[in-house]
Amino acid sequence: MRIIKPSWLSHKGEQKDFEVYSCHISPDGKRLATAGGDGHVRVWSTESIYSADDPSYTKPRQLCHMSHHLGTIHSVRFSPNGRYLASGADDKIICIYQLESGPPAIAPFGTNEPPPVENWKTSRRLIGHDNDVQDLAWSYDGSILVSVGLDSKVVIWSGHTFEKLKVLGNHQSHVKGITFDPANKFFATASDDRSIKIFRFTPPAPNATQHDMVNNFQLETTISSPFKSSPLTTYFRRCSWSPDGNHIAAANAVNGPVSSVAIIERTRWDSEINLIGHEGPTEVCMFSPRLFHTKKPMENGVANGHSGGALVTVIASAGQDKTLSIWNTNTSRPVVILQDLASKSISDLAWTPDGQILFASSLDGGIVAIRFETGELGWVANLEETDKALSKYGASRKAMGISEDVDGLQLENHSKEGERRGAESRMGALMGDFHPLPKGAPPATNGVKNSTTTSNAPSTNGQTDTQLEKDKDKDKDKEKEKENAPPTESADKTAQRVYQLKSRVTYTKDGKKRVAPMLISSSGTGQSSLPQSQLVGSSSKAAQNDAPQMILDLSKPYDGLPEGGLAAMLLGNKRKAITTESEEDEEHPSKRAATGPRPIVRNGVEGLEPATLETPKHGVVPTPEYLRPATLNPSIAISQVRLAVPKVRSHILRSLERGVLLEDSSPEEASKVPENVILEAKNPVSIRDPSHVTATKRGTLLWQDYLPRAIILVTGSKRFWAAACEDGSLYTWTPAGRRMINAMVLESQPVIVESRDWWLLCITAVGMCYVWNINTLSSPHPPVSLAPVLEIATSSLHTHSAMPAPGVTSAHLNSNGHIVVTLTNGDGYYYSPTMYSWQRLSESWWAVGSQYWNSNDSSVGALQSTAVGSVSSKEGQSDGATASAGIIPFLERHTTNEFLMKGRAYTLQRLIKTLLSRDGFETFESSVSIAHLENRMAGALQLGSREEFRLYLFMYAKRIGAEGHRGKVEELLNSLLGGVLQDKKGEGDMGGKGWYSKGDDICGWDRKELLKGVVMILGKFRELQRLTVQYARVLDLTLEDDITGDAMVIET
């Protein structure tokens, strides 16, 4: 054994050496990272430490130093793949450093630091703690990073995206230690509440989000008996898990009055073994990462039955008594005791990957390396021995729990395969090297596609060929040609494509020749250089719409308009600005500091361009002249509901362009549109004179009519025209000007008149809503009052002053003649003609409480990004209306606009933030989010919005599956099953409607298709497999040769 302590290996200061709080060795054993009280992370060459006594050694000692923290750094840890280095400090921040290949930056002027050799850059700063970060640990597969701190929190971060996945608040006091199970099933945290808590987890996928982890990271057990009277004076409680997964060593334990290290046994989670000998409390213990043989093994390993004796683990412990002791599991006494190794407490220990060298750091600023000769601790066992020991804990089985049966495993594989396809197709399309691949090929191994894949044996991890299946009959001949083609053809085409990409030349405006840069992923032979199974989902809207959105932060002032003003709100601010010739070689405008006022830009053909002042084309358009207020009955002042009546204008002009009624426009503009019909109503100055209605086309009079009273509103569609007068009468004409129906007389003046196809809606001043079908000369329901919608139940009536109740901002008809109303408070309502009641579809409650609120839900890609991809409409019909044009997204956008613009949400959100911190409200956000999805589904079902119904159904299925709501999952599957298994004897004809209907369809979709999609989504949740496998068997989903490319590309 040799002790190495170079004088230069420290965090030097002007007066003294700074305390060293943490040290760690990289997975390749070539780098030592240390963290100290000077706020620096230093990376040293281990080779230089081992050669400290060699005067001929001239290679650099310090490879790099980083000073991105504002305080003392308490922990520094390399990731298992060596790509990242994480540090946590008392500035509450975790820094993630990444080793880059470029030349390192020059050391700052004025420092005595040696020039850096390696280029470690800060790639992330993770903010999630409210107090000092005390310890860090990576999982053995690198999928998560866990940090613990003095705020009693355990924060879990994704090891791929570094998104915060979950915060655990189980501890009651400072958390000072964290260690991971080498079998990747548990992690343990040690706290000043005198307990160690064991958490069970499933390694998350690379693109996992916070809402996917709702049911992950569950508390397994709490161990407190060895720590009942342990002192609270230690800086750390660094615990360690043995390499064979059998034991946890816990520092700062006590055995009676004596300080000890508690050895906790796995599965039983009790401590019967204590390592006693330290005179003061221990702060850190660390198992060697390798198993050791007690006897020297034979030259040919363990052949002929001669093994190297028993396998033992080696553990080092140290603490406030400045003593380092090393034990193994074969003896009851320490193998080595090093007393007074430092002059202050030893703060951290780190073993090299080969288990033969131990580094110790202490608060006196010293860093010591202890090198053991072969056989002193034992003889290092092969890594296969470690893997063998871990295999009994399922180290290679990457899931929580055990699958129920073979069918369950197959269903889970199908479900996950769909997710991989979705992620690959998204990333491939993003990187420009994606080509849809036919099905039927062997799956890729470890995410790397076979380089020998030919045109007739592609990878099954590609996107499903919905288009190929649609055009199957047309392309049979082409497929035969492909089968007969030589396998080198695809390679030649690929090489040709890469060459074209490499030699793509462009010319700038001043004639300079430029070679367009080629995407890195397009190099090679078309396969991505990244492992396909590890791809993180792209940040496009299509990939994000499935995930719940974060709650709007309204704690800061909001002026109602985005950056860039009204133009940015209408057109978006993602367009590239046009560069003029003088700007071409300058810095991009978007990268310049925005110090002055933001210029007004307009949406040009080539991009955003500065707006120029333009004079009106037809001169200043005059404001319509108001002749007088409409004549009203004075008794309307005491009506339960009263709406504002439009004034009588001198003329009302509406143009009908291709069946869409346009707003006010000049006659010249309207007549320029071919085949456009213009309806104009002229009111006389005198109240006794008749009003005049004319319809013109291209300036030619089509028809005209006269009405006895002044006209206040007009509407029309391709089917009919309608006009409302101030005496409450309503007139209708055919497109040719024939009167269709006698004048309909209402109880008060119309304030809103709308038409759609054959439907006509009229809302009067006292809040009565009338709907007629002009084609069938009927009404779907009796006149209905707006009083319930206008909060008549809670708002009192003031005769001559403004009421606190909301007002109507718009009223529309859907294609079925159902009324949809929006209010000034942001709420959106729909009238159900079958239930004779108003139903609230959207309200501000969801906006501040639900994680799924997203006013930009109007992306066509939202349907592809949900769960099971898009499906062609039934019987080949193409439904033009997507979810973006649907009623529910429209109402939710309106809600966002209303409560954001008028500042109503701040109070609501403040109340909810207060609620979340109270006991009993831990599941508030989750419950409201699920209720929001259920509200959306019910609304889509009532409205008959088939695309939206499917979208929300799959989002809902994924959420309740992740949360493990077994009752809701079972009820949902039963409801979807409906009449699929029903005997055709007629007993199902008396069934209900909606979810309770017994037909083969629900909301326009085949029940089997929807059920198949939901089962595919739920298939990956093992705790639900007893349920889902039964339904998968009904649908024949678990057959080996199933999962065609119909609709089963699952994207998350």
N, C-alpha and C positions, 0 to 999 in steps of 0.2 A: 504494500500500500504506500502511495506517495501523496503528499499534500502539496498542492501547487497554489501559491498566492502571490502573483506578480504585483509589484508595487503600482504599476500603471493601470491595473484592472480595478477602476473605481470611478465614482462620479465626483470629480474634483471640484472644489470651490475655492474662492479666494482665501478664506480663513481656514476651512476644514473640509474634509470629505463629507459629502451629503449622505444621508441615510439611503440604503438600497432596500426597497420594500419588496421587490419581486424579481425573479429570474426564470427563464425558460429556455429550453433547447429546441431548435428546429427539428422537424421530422427526419431530415437527412443528417443531423448531428454536426453540421458544419458551422452553425451560427448559435451564439448565445445572446439572448435579449435580456437587458436589465432595465429596471425602472427605479427612479430615485426621487428624493425630496427636492431636487433641482428642477423638476418638471420635464426632464428629458427621458426619452427612450433611447437606449444605445444598443447597437447591434455589433457584437464582437466576433472575430474569427476564432473558433475553438482551436484550430490548428496552431494559432499563434500562442494561445494559452498553454497548450501542451509543450510548446517549444520555447517556453519563457527562459529556460536556462541555456539556450543555444545561442551564442553571440552571433553566429553566422546567419541566423534567420532574419530576413529583411522584408518579408511581406507585410502588408498593412495589418495592424492590430484591430483598430476600430473601423468597421465597414460603413457605418452610417449612424447619424444621431438625429432624432426628431424632437422638436420642442413645440408641439401643437396643443399642449394642455396649459391651463392657467394655474395649476396647483400641483400638489404632490401626487405622483402616480402610484397607485396601490397594487396594480396587477398588470402583468403583460403575458400574453399567451399566443403562440403560433397556432394557426389552423392545421388540422391533420394533413392537408395536402401541401402545406408550406407556402401556399399562395398569399395568405393574409396574415397580418399580425395585429392583434387587438390589444388596446390598453385602456384601462379605466382609472379615473382619478377623482380627487375630491372637488373638482369643478363640475361634478355630476354628469360628465360627458364621457362617452366611449368613442375612441378614435380607431378606425380601421385603416391600416396601412397596407399598400399593395406593392409588391416588387415589380418594377417596370424595367423594360429591357434597354431603354435609352440611356444616354450618359447622365450621371448624377449632376445635380446643381452644385455650384461652387459654394463653399462655406461662406457664411455672412462675414462682411468686413468687420474687423474689430474683435473677432473671437479667436480664441486659441485652439479651436477645434481643428483636428486634422481634416484634410479634404475628404469628402465622402467617396467611397469606392462603389457602393451599390445605390441604386436609385429607388428608395422606398418613398412612395407618395401617399399622402392622406386621401383615401378614396371616399370615405364616409365619416360623418360625425353623428353618432346616434344619441338622441336626446330622449330620455324616458324616466330618469331617476330624479327624485326631489332632494337627494342628499348624496353624500360621498358614495362612489362606486368602490366596493371593497374587494370583490373577487370576480373572476371571469372563468368560463370553461366552454370549450367546444365539444359537441358530440363527436363520437368516434368516426362517424361518416361525414362530418362537416356540415350536416344539414341545418343545425341550429347552433346559435351562440347564446349562452345564458349568462346574465349579469346579476349580481346581488349587491345590496348596499345598505347603508345606515338608515334608509327610509323604510326598512322592513319589507321591501319589494323584491320579488324575483321576476325579472323581465326576460322574456324569450324573444330572440330575434331570428329571422330567417338567415341561414348561412349563405344563401344565394343572392337574395335581393336586399337583405338587411332591413326588411320591413318588420315593424314590431308585430309579433304574432299573438302574444298574450302577456298579461301581467297577473302574477299570482300574489295575493295578499294574505297568505295563510299564516305567516309568522307574526308574532306580536312584538318583536324587538329587532335590533340590528341583525342583519344577516351577514356573516363574515366568512363563509366558505361554501364552495360548490364543487362537486365531482360527478363524473359521468360513469355509468355502467359500461364496461367494454363490450357487452353484448347489445348495447344500444336499446335497452328496454326501460331503464330507469335513470334518474339523476337524484342526488342527495344534496340537501342544503343544510348548513349548520348555522345556528342563530344564538344570540344572547338571551332568547327566551328559554334557554337551556333545553333545546330539543334539536333533533335532526329529523327532517321531514323527507320522505321518499316519494317522488312523483313518478308515475308511469306515463310513458309517452310513445307515440308512433312517429317515426321520422317523417316530417312533412314533405310534400312534393316541392320541386323547385319553384313552381308558380303558385304555391299555396298563399292564401290571404287570411286576414284576421278572422273572417267569418267561417272559414273552413276549419279553424282550430277550436271552435266552441266546445267540442266534446273531447278535445285532446288535453294532455297534461293534467291528469287527474291525481289527486293526493292518494297514495297507496297506504301509507302508515306514518305514524309519528313515534319516534324513539326518544324517550326523555329520562329513563331510569339511570343511565351512567352519568348524567349531567346535573343531578338534582341540586347539588351545592357547589357547582363549578364556579370559579371566580369570573367576574365580568371585566377583569382588567386586561385581558389579552387583546392585542391589536387585530389578530386574525384567529379564525378557527378553520384553518385549511385542512379539509379531510381528503381522503384518497381511496380509490376503489382498486382492489387487487386485479392483476392482469387475467386471472382465471375467472373473475366475476364472482368468487365465493364470498369475499369479505369486504367490509368498509372499515377503514381505520379512521377514528374520529379523535381529533386533538381536544385538549382542554377537558378531558373527562376526570372524574374523581373516583377513587375507591376508598370509601371512608374518608379519612383526613388526607390521604395521599394523592398527589397528582398522578394521572396515568393517561395512557392512550387506549381507548375502548375499541375492541375488534367486534364489529357487528356482523352476524352471519346472515347470508342472503336467505330469502323466503321466510325464515322464522323471525327475522328482524329483531333478534335479541342479542344481548352482549354478555357472554359468559367468560370471555377472555379479556384480561387487562394487561397491558405492558407497563409494569411498575418499575420505577428507577429514577425518574426525573425528580429533581428537588423543587422545581418550580413548575408553574403551568406550561403545558406545551402549546405552541401556536401553529405548528405545521407538522404533518406527517406525509410521507410520499412513498408509495410502493414503487419498486423497480418495475419497468414495463415488461421484463422478461421473467419466465420461469427458470428455475435452476435445478440441476441434478445434484444430489448430495455426494454422489460418487462419480468419478470420471467415466464417461461412457466409452464403449468400445470404439475402435477406429471406424468400423462400418455401422456405426449408429447403434440401434437397438436390435440388431440381427441376432439370430440364434437364441433369443430369449434373454440375452444379457443386457439389461438396461442399466442406466446410470444411477441406480438407486431411486429413492422417492423424489417426486417433484416438489419443490418448496418455493415459496415466495419470499422476497426480501423487502423489508420496510425500514425506512429511515425516519426518525422523529427528532424534533428539536424545539426549543422554545426559550422561555425567559431565564432558564438556568444556564444559558450559553453553552450547553452541552449537546453534542450530536451523538445519538446512539443508533446503531444499525442491528436489526434483528432478522432472524428467519423463522419460518414456521416449524422448524425441526428441533429447535432448542428452546429452553425456558429462560435462558439468559441472553443478553445482547452478544452479538458477534464482535462488535467494535464499540468502544465508548471513547469519544473525543471530548475531553473536558476543556473549558475555557477556549473554545475554538474562536470565539470573538469576545470583544469587551462589552457588547450589548446583546439584546435579544436577537436570536436568529429568526428572520422573517419569512424565508421561502427556501424551498429545496427543489432541485430539478435533476432528473436522471437523463443520461444520454440514451438514445434508442437501443444501444447494445447492452444496457444495464450494467456497465462496468465502471462508469465514471459518475460521480455525484457532485453537483454544484450547490453551494449554500451561500445565501446572501444574508447580511445582518445589518442592524441599525447603526453599527459603528462605521458603516461605509465600506466594509470589506466584502470581497467576493472570493470564495475559496473553492478549489476543485480537489476532490479526493479521488485518486485513481487506484483501483484495485487490480491486483495481478490475477491472472487466471487461476481459478480454484480457491481464491480467498473467500469469496462469498458462495462458491459452488461453481458448477459448470453450466454455462448458458445452454438452455434447451432450444431445440429448433422451434421456429414459429408455428410449425404444424402442431406441436404439442399444445401451444396456447389456443390455436383454433379448435383443436379437439376438445379442450376443457370448456371453451365457450359454447360449443355446438349444443351441449345439453340444455343451455338456456335459450336456444333458438337464435343464436347470433346472426345466422344468415336469413332467418325468416323475418321479412320486413313488414310486419303488420301486428296490430293489437288483437289478442285473442287467437283462437284457432278456428279455421274454417269448418263449417258444419259437415260438409261432405264434398264429393267430387263435383257435383252440380254447382255448389256454392263457389268453388274455386274457379270453375269455368266461367260462371257469370261474372265473377270479380275480374277475371282476366279480360273478358270482352269489354267490360265497362272501362277498365284502365287503358285498353288498347285504343278505344275510341278517343279518350283524352289525349293519348300520345299522337294519334293522327291529327287531331285538331291543332295541337301545339306545333307539330311539324309543318302542317300546311300553312299555318299563320306565319311562322318564322321564315319558311321557304319563300312565301309570297313577299314577305317584307324584304328579304335579302336578294330577291331577284333570281334565284337559282332553282325555283320550284317548278316541277312539271307533274301534273296528275299522273299517278301510276295505276295501272290495272290491278285488280285484286288477284289473289291466288298464289302469291309468292311467299317464300319463307320469311319470317319476321327477322328484323335486324337484331344482331347480337350486341348487347351492351350499348345500343344506340348507334353503333357505327354500321352503316350499310355495306353490304358486300360489294367489293370493287368489281367482282366478276359478274354482277347482275346484268343480264341481257334483256333484250326487248320482250322476250316471252317469259321471263322470270323476274319480275320486279318485286320490290319490297312491299309487304302488306302494311307497313307503317305509313304508307303514303295516304293521300286523301282518297276518299271513296269516290267511285266514278258514277255519280248520279247521271251525268250527261251521257256517259257511254251507255248506260243502261237504257236511257230514253231513246237513243238513236241506235239501239242494238240491231234492229232489222236492217237499217240503212247501211250499216258499216260491216256487214258480214264479209263482203268481198275484201274490204280493206284489211280485216283481221287475218284473213287467209294469206294475203300478201305479206303481212308482217310475220306470220309464222314461218313462211318460206324464206324470208330475208336472212342474210348471213348475220351472225351476232356482232360483227365488227361495225355494222352500219350505224348503230346508235353511238358508238365511240367516236366514229368519224364526224357525225353530226355535232357531237358535243365539242370536239376539238375545233370544228369550224366555228361554232358559236363563240367559244372562248377567244379564238383569234379575232373574230369580228369585234368582240368587246374590247380587246386589247388595242386594236388599231382604229378605234372610232375617233375621227378627227373633226374638230369644229373650228369655226372661224369667228373671231370677235368682230365688233363693228369697225374697228380701225384696221382690219385686215390681218391681225396677228393669228398665227396658227396655234391651236391648242389641241392636245390629246386628252379626250375626256377620261377621267379616272375610272378604273374598273372596280366594281365591288369585290372585296376580298373573298367573299363567299362564292364568287363566280369562278375563281381560279380552280385549278385542278380539273377534275372530270365531272363537275357538276354536283359533287357531294359536299355537304357542309363540313368545315373543319372542326365544328363543335360536336360533341356527343349528342345525338338526337334526343336521347331520353332525358337529358338534363336541360333541355331548352327552357328558358323562362319565357312565359307568354309575353307577347308584344304589348306595348302600352297604347295601342290604338283603341278607339271607342268601341269597336266591335268586340274586342277582347275584354273590355272592362264592364260593359253594360250588365253582364250577368252578376258580377260581384256587387255587394251592397255598397252604396256610396256613403262617405262620411257625412255626418250631420253638418249642415251649413253653420259656419262660425259667424255669429252675428254680434260678437262682443265688440267689434270695431264698427265705426260708422260706415254706412253703405249709401252711396248717392244714387243708386238705382240704375246707373249706366256703367258698362265695363270700360276699361281703358281704351281710348280711341273714340269714345262717344257713341252717338246713335248709329253711325255708319258701321262701327265694329259690332254692335249688337245685332244689326240687321244682316250684315254680310260676313261676320266672323273676322277675326284678326290673324288668321293663319296664312293669309296669302302673302306671297313674296312681293316686296316692293320693287318697282321698276328701277333699274340703274341707268342713269344717263351716261353718255360717253365719258364725261369728265370724271365720273365717280367710279369708273370700271376698275381702275387699279387701286382705288382707295379702300379704306375699311368699310365693311358692310354697314349700311345705315342702322340696322337693328342692333349692332353691337356698340354704337356710340352712346355716350351718357346722355340720358334724356333730362337735360337741365332746364331747357326752356319749355314753353307751352307746346302741347302736342298738336301737330298740324292736322287739319281736316283733309281726309283723303277720300277718294271715290273708287269704286270697283271697276277698273278699266279692263280692257280685253286681255292685256298681258300681265296684269297684276294691279296692285294698289298704286295709284298715282295721285299727285297733289290736285285737290279740287280747284277748279277755276270758276270765277264768278260769271254766271250766265244770266242773260236777260230772259224773261219769260217769252216763250215762242209766240204767244198770241196776245202779248201785252199783259197788263195786270188783269187777272180774272176777277170780275166784280163779285163781292160777297152777295149771296142771294138776299133780296130785300124782304124783310119781315113786315107784313102788313099790319098784323094785330095778333093778340093772343086768341086762342080758340075759345069759343063760347062754352062755358061750363055751368053745370048746376051747382049752386052754392052749397048744397048738402054734401058734396064730395069731401068737404073739409072735415066732416065727422065720420068718414068711412074708416073701416078697420085698416084697409090698405089703400094708399093713394100713390099713384105714379105720375111723374111729370108728363104733361101733354105737350106735343110739339106745337110751336107757333105756326100760324098760317103764313106761308111764304108766297111770294109773287109767282114763282115758277119752281117746279120740281122736275129735274132731268135725270133720267136713268137710261143707260144703254145696255142692251143684251148682246153680249159677244159670245158666240158659240154656246149658248145656253147658260152662261154665268152672268148674273146681274152685277153691273159695275156701279161704283159710287159716282158722285157728281163729276161730270166732265163737260168740256165745252162741246157744242154741236160740231165744230170743225174736226176736233180730235175723234169723236165718236163716228162721224161719217166716213173717216178715212179707212176704217176697218171694213174689209169686204164682207158682205152678207150680214152686216150688223143692223139691228133694229133699235131705234131710239124712241123711248116713251117720254112724252113731255106733258106735264099738267100745269096749266096757267090759271091762277086764281085772280078774280077781279078785285078792284079796289073797293067797290061798293059791296056791301054784305048781301044785297038783294039780287045781284047779277049772277048768272050761272058761271060755273067753271068749265074750262075747255080742256079736253084730253085729245092728244094727237099721237099717232105712231108713224114714224118715217123710216125709210130705208134708202141709203145713198141720196138723201135729200128729197126723195119722192114720198109724198103722203100716201100711207097705206090705208089708214082709216082714222076717223075722228068721232068724238062723242061729246055730249054736254051733260053736266050733272048740276042739280039744283043747289048744292051746297059746296062750300070750299073744301078742297082736297088737302089732307095733311100728310098722307103717306101713300107710296105706291110700291108695288113689288111685281115680280113676274118670273116666269120660267119659259122653257120652250113649249110648255103645254098651255099656259094661260097667263093673262095679266090680271092684276087686282089693284083697286084703289080704295082707300078709306077716307071717309069724310068726317067733318067735325061734328056732325049730328049723330055719330055712332053707326052709320050705315056703311056696308061693305059691298062693292060692285066687282064683278068678274067678267072678263071678256075672253073669247077664243083668240088665238094668234091673228086671225083675220078680222077681229073686231066685233064678232057677234056676241051679244049678251048671253051668257050661259045659264045663269041662275038669277032669280029675282034678288033684289037688294036685300042683304041680310042685315037686320037691325039689332044692334047690341045695346047693353044697358048704359054704357058710357063710351067716351072717346077712345079709339084705338091708339095705343102708344108704341106698339111694336107689331109690324106685319112682316112675315117671312114666308117664303115659298120654296119648295123643293120637289122637283118632279111634279106629281099630281097633288101633293100635300100643301095645305095653306094653314098657317098659324097666325092667330091674332091675339094679342094681349091688350086688355083694356085698362083704363085709368084706375079702376078699382081692383086690379089684380086678377081678373078672371082670364083664364087661358082657353081659347077655342081652337080645335083642330078639325079640319074637314078634308075629306078626299074628294076632289072635284070630279074625278073619274067615276066613282061609285055613288056620288051624291050622298055621302054618309059621314059619320064622325066615329072614331074608334072608342070614344068615351065621352061622358057628359062634360060640360064646362067645369074646369077645376080651378080652384083659387090658389094664388101664390102666397097666401097668408102664412101657411106653415113654413115655407122656405124663408120668408122674411122675418122669422123669429117672433111671430106674433104671440107665441106662448110666453116669452120672457120680456118683450119690449112693450112699454106703455105708450099710449097714444097722446100726443100733444096737439091740440087743435091748431094753434097758430105758430108753432115753432118746429125746428128740425127734430126729427126722431133719431134716436141712437141706432135704430134698426138698419140693416144693410140695404143697399139699393141694387137694382138689376143692371148689370153691365151688358149682357147679351142674352139672346134667346135663339135657339136654333132647332131645326128638325133633323133627325137622322133619316136614312132612306126608308125606314119603316114607319115614319110619321110619329116618332116618339119625341117628346119635348126635352131639350137639354138647356139648362139655365145656369149662368154664372153670375155671381154676386160681387159686390165691392169688397167684402171681407175675404175674398179668395175661394169661397166654397163653390163647388159645382154639384148640381142636382140633376136628376133624371126622373121623369114621371113614368111609373109603371102602369100601363093601362089595364093589365090583368089583376094587379093588386090594389089599384085605385089609391096609390100613395106615392109621395115624393121620396126618393132614395138619394142619400148623399154619397157621391162617388169620390169627391176630393175635398180635403180640408187641410188647414194649416197644421193640425195636430200631427198628421203623418210627416209633414215637412220637417218638423223639429224633433220628432221622436223615432222615425223609422230610418234604418240604415239603407233602405232601398230607394229612398226618395232621390230622384234625379230628373230634373226638368228636361235634360237632354236625352231622354229615353227614345227620342225620335230618330234613331239611326236605323237604317234598313239592316245594317249588320247586326243589330240587336237580336234578330231572330236566329242568325247563324251562330251567334256567340253564346246562346243560352246553354242548351244541354245536348240536343240531339240533332243539331243542324236543321236546315230548312227542308221542308217536304213539299213536293208538288201538290197542288190542290186536287181534291177528289175528282175522279173521272176526267182528269186532264184539264179541268177548267183552270184558267189563270186568273187569280184574284188580284186585281190591280191595286186594291187598297192594302197597304202594309200597316204595321203597327204605328209607324210614324204619323200616319194620317188619321189615326184612330181618335176616338172621343176621349178616352181616359188620359192618354198623354197630353192632349190639348187642354183638358181641365187641370191637370197637374202643372203644366207650364203657366196657365193663368193664375193658379194659386201662388206659385213662386213669385210671379210678377207683382201680384197685389200685395202680399204681405211683406215682400222685400222693399218695394217702392214706398210703401206707406209705413214701414217701420213697426209693424205689429208683432213681428216674431221675436224681438229682443226679450220682451218680458216672458214670453212662453219658454224660450230656450233657457233663460236664467232660472225659471222655476224647475225645469227638467234637470238642469245641472245640479241644482240643490237636492232634488229628489234622488239622483243617482248616488249621492254620497251617504244617504241614510240607510239604516238597516232595513232589510226586507225588500229593497228595490234593486237587488243585484241583477235580476233578470229582466229589468224594465225594458231596456233597449231591445233585447232579443224578443220579448213578448210583443212589443209594439211593431217590430219589423215583420214578424210572422202574421200579425193581425192585418198589417197593411197589404201583404201579398194576398191574404184571404179576401180582403175588401176588393182588391183589383180583380181577382178571379170572379167573384160574385157579380161585379159590375160588367165584366166582359161577357159573362154568361147571360145576364139579363138583356144586354144590348145586342147580343148575337155577334160580337166582334171575335171572329174565329182565330185570326192570327194572334191577336193579343191574348186570347184565352190560353192558347198553347204556350206562348212565351211565358206568361205568368205562372202557369201550371208547372213548367219545368223548373223555374226559379224556386217555386215553393217546395217542390219535391226535394231539390238539392238541399234547401235550408233545413227542413224538418228531418232529413236524413242525417245531416251533419250534427244536429242537436240531439239526435237519438230519441225523438218523440214517437215511441212505438205505437201508442194508441192512435195518433193522427195518421201515421203511415198506414196502419192496417185499415183505418176507415177510408182513407183516400183510395187505396188499392181496391177495396170492396166497391166503392162508389164508381170507380172507373170500370170495374169488371161488369157491373150493371147487367145487361142482357146477354153478355157474351156466352155464358153457360146456361142460359134460360131454355127450358124445354119449349118447343113450339106448340103449345097446347092452348094458347090464348089467354093463360092466366096473367101474363105480363102486360096485357093491353090496358089493364086498369091501373097501371103504375103512375107515379107522379111525373113531375117535370124537372128539368135541369139535372142536378145530381141524382135525383131519385127516379129519373126516367128509365124505362127498361128497353128502349130501342137500341139499335146498333150504333147510332150516332149521338154525339153530345157536342153541342155548339158547332155543328157542321163538320166535325171530325169523326173518323172511324174510331170507336172506343178501343179497338185492339191496337191501333197505331199509337194512340196516346198512352195506353197501358204499357206497351212495349218500351216507349221512351222513358216513362217513369221508372220501370223496373231496371232499365239500363243505368239510370242515374243512381238508383239506390243500391245497385249490385255491389258497389265497392265498400259499403258499410257492413262490416262483418257482424256487428251486433244485431243487424236486421235481417241477416240471411235466412233465418228460419222462415221468415215471412216471404221475402222476395223470391226465394228459390221455388216456393209453391206456385207462385204466379208465373215464374219463368217456365216452369214445366207445362203449365196450361198453354202458354204461348209457344212452346217448343223453342225456347231461346237458348237452352244450354247445350244444344247439339254442337258437335265439333265443327261441322261444316256450315254453321249458320253465321249470322252477322254479315249479311250482304251489304252492299254500299247504299242501300235505299236511303236511310236517314239516320245512320247510327254514328256519325262523326261527333264525338262529344268534345266540346270545347269548354274550358273553364277559365 
